[in-house]
């Protein structure tokens, strides 16, 4: 049963609750609680509560091992704007990173904005204990995606 969309402030509170539950016990590459990452992104978008909600939820479906779905978010009352962006920000295992995933994100300006901040934060090497070959490869992939997303924003704005 789909509920009426709840206010942006209510969405933000619920998003933080859901993300905290999903990311409980998860840690980033530097050993910090993973929830700090989406909360960091949220802080970048407090001028627009729905963008902040998208930032908090950007990894929830992907990291929930199937316990949170797009339908769950819609049924909980998250707006179409939020759900559309979160759906695009969810990287499916069968998607090519650039040709499918990043290109798909380019279709939604909210998803582009959040993904750019996500890539910036994930590319911050001060968050890593040490840099290995895999890290350099990942950073190059992130850089290429960031450039593609930035070109999209220039075209849109």
C-alpha positions in Angstrom: 0.0 0.0 0.0 1.6 3.2 -1.1 1.5 6.1 1.4 1.2 9.7 0.5 4.6 11.3 0.3 5.8 12.7 3.6 7.4 16.1 4.1 11.0 16.6 3.2 11.9 17.0 6.9 10.1 13.7 7.8 11.8 12.0 4.8 15.2 13.1 6.1 14.6 11.8 9.6 13.3 8.5 8.2 16.2 8.3 5.7 18.7 8.7 8.5 17.0 5.9 10.5 16.9 3.5 7.6 20.5 4.2 6.6 21.7 3.8 10.2 20.0 0.4 10.3 21.3 -0.8 6.9 24.8 0.4 7.5 25.1 -0.8 11.2 28.2 -2.9 11.5 29.5 -1.8 8.1 32.9 0.0 7.9 34.6 2.0 5.1 38.1 1.3 3.7 39.6 3.4 6.5 37.9 1.4 9.2 35.3 4.1 10.1 31.6 3.3 10.6 30.2 3.4 7.1 27.2 5.6 8.1 29.6 8.5 8.4 29.9 8.6 4.6 26.2 9.2 3.7 25.9 11.6 6.7 28.9 13.5 5.3 27.2 13.7 1.9 24.0 14.8 3.6 25.8 17.8 5.1 26.7 19.0 1.6 23.0 19.3 0.7 21.2 20.7 3.7 20.1 23.7 1.6 17.7 21.2 -0.2 16.2 18.6 2.1 15.3 16.2 -0.7 18.8 16.3 -2.0 20.0 15.6 1.5 17.6 12.6 1.7 19.0 11.3 -1.6 22.5 11.6 -0.2 21.6 9.6 2.9 19.9 6.9 0.9 22.3 6.7 -2.0 23.8 3.3 -1.0 20.9 1.9 1.0 19.4 -0.4 -1.6 22.7 -1.6 -2.8 24.1 -2.3 0.7 21.0 -3.8 2.3 21.3 -7.3 0.9 17.8 -7.1 -0.4 16.1 -5.9 2.8 15.4 -2.5 1.4 13.9 -2.1 -2.0 12.7 0.8 -4.1 9.2 -0.3 -3.4 9.9 -0.1 0.3 11.0 3.5 0.0 8.0 4.4 -2.1 5.7 2.7 0.4 7.3 4.6 3.2 6.3 7.8 1.6 9.6 9.0 0.0 8.9 11.4 -2.9 9.2 10.5 -6.5 12.1 12.9 -6.8 14.0 10.9 -4.0 13.1 7.5 -5.3 14.0 8.2 -8.9 17.5 9.5 -7.9 18.1 6.6 -5.4 17.1 4.1 -8.1 19.7 5.5 -10.5 22.4 5.7 -7.7 21.9 2.0 -7.0 24.7 0.2 -8.9 23.4 -3.2 -10.1 26.0 -6.0 -10.3 25.2 -6.6 -14.0 25.8 -2.9 -14.9 29.0 -1.7 -16.6 30.2 1.1 -14.3 30.6 3.8 -16.9 28.5 2.7 -19.9 25.4 1.8 -17.9 25.6 3.0 -14.3 27.2 6.5 -14.7 25.5 7.1 -18.0 22.2 6.3 -16.4 22.9 8.7 -13.5 23.5 11.5 -16.1 19.7 11.4 -16.9 18.9 12.9 -13.4 20.4 16.1 -12.2 19.8 15.2 -8.5 21.6 11.9 -9.0 24.5 13.6 -10.7 24.9 16.1 -7.9 24.9 13.4 -5.2 27.2 11.1 -7.2 29.7 13.8 -7.7 29.9 14.5 -4.0 30.1 10.7 -3.4 33.0 10.4 -5.8 34.8 13.4 -4.2 34.5 11.9 -0.8 35.5 8.4 -1.9 38.5 9.9 -3.7 39.8 11.6 -0.6 43.0 9.7 -0.1 43.4 11.0 3.5 40.5 8.6 4.4 42.7 5.6 3.5 45.3 4.0 5.8 47.5 3.3 2.8 47.4 3.4 -1.0 47.7 0.2 -3.0 47.5 -0.6 -6.7 43.8 -1.3 -6.4 43.3 2.1 -4.8 45.0 3.9 -7.8 42.8 1.9 -10.2 39.7 2.8 -8.3 40.7 6.5 -8.1 41.2 6.6 -11.9 37.7 5.0 -12.4 36.2 7.6 -10.0 38.0 10.5 -11.8 36.7 9.4 -15.2 33.1 9.1 -13.8 33.5 12.5 -12.1 34.5 14.2 -15.4 31.6 12.6 -17.2 29.1 13.8 -14.5 30.7 17.3 -14.4 30.2 17.6 -18.2 26.6 16.6 -17.7 26.1 19.3 -15.1 27.6 22.0 -17.3 25.2 21.0 -20.1 22.2 21.1 -17.8 22.9 24.2 -15.8 
